[in-house]
Amino acid sequence: MKQTAEAYGVKTATVTNWIKRGLPYVDLDGMNKYFLFADVSKWLADNQITIKK
């Protein structure tokens, strides 16, 4: 999750909020959430999420 937050220039709390709103992720080990860049980008676009930098 930290890497995803860094990639998009947001805080991990923001990514957690996105997950609550339906951001797709993969849970392979029960402890970590993994994200595919293409899925995150599509989800952000589909949900009209803009990132302010």
C-alpha positions in Angstrom: 0.0 0.0 0.0 2.9 2.3 0.8 4.3 1.9 -2.7 0.9 2.7 -4.3 0.6 5.8 -2.2 4.1 6.9 -3.2 3.4 6.2 -6.9 0.3 8.4 -6.8 1.8 11.1 -4.5 -0.8 10.5 -1.7 -0.8 9.3 1.9 -1.5 5.7 2.8 -4.7 6.9 4.5 -5.9 8.0 1.1 -5.3 4.6 -0.4 -7.1 3.0 2.6 -10.0 5.3 1.8 -10.0 4.3 -1.8 -10.1 0.7 -0.8 -13.2 1.4 1.3 -14.7 3.0 -1.8 -14.0 -0.1 -3.9 -10.5 0.1 -5.2 -9.5 -3.3 -6.4 -6.6 -5.1 -4.8 -5.2 -8.6 -4.5 -4.7 -10.2 -1.1 -2.2 -13.1 -1.5 -0.9 -13.6 2.0 -3.6 -12.2 4.2 -1.3 -9.5 5.5 -0.5 -7.3 2.5 -2.6 -5.7 -0.2 -1.2 -5.7 -3.7 -2.3 -3.3 -6.4 -2.0 -3.4 -10.2 -1.1 0.0 -11.6 -3.5 -0.4 -14.5 -6.4 -1.3 -12.2 -5.7 1.6 -9.9 -5.5 4.1 -12.8 -8.7 2.8 -14.3 -10.5 2.9 -11.0 -9.4 6.4 -10.4 -10.6 7.5 -13.8 -13.9 5.6 -13.6 -14.6 7.1 -10.2 -13.5 10.6 -11.4 -10.9 10.8 -8.6 -8.4 13.6 -9.1 -5.2 13.8 -7.3 -4.1 17.3 -6.3 -0.3 17.7 -6.1 
